[in-house]
Each structure stands twice: as structure tokens, then as C-alpha cells.
Amino acid sequence: MAVKGQRFQNYAEEIKLKAIEMYINGEGSYNSLSADLGLRSSTQLKN
């Protein structure tokens, strides 16, 4: 749950596009791709 004044992590457009391409090409699951790219959660790829 978010706390008042909390700042959220933002990721560069290139990382997001790379993750999408990797997922479409079957290079891994949401969980494995988020770990490979250093994302905090696989949910960030789904939204």
C-alpha cells in the first residue's frame, strides 16, 4: 500500500519496449523478464 509522500520507481521507455519485445518473442515469463531487467515486480510489465 502506498504511503503519503511515497515516490514510485519510473523506468525508461527503452527498458519497457525491450521487455515487451522479449515477452512477445517467448524469451521468458513476466517473472523472469522482470528479474533479468531489474524491475521490482512483474506487475509493472502487466500494467
Buried (B, 14 or more C-beta within 10 A) or exposed (E): EEEEEEEEEEBEEEEBEBBEEBBEEEEBEBEEBBEEBEBEEBEBBEE
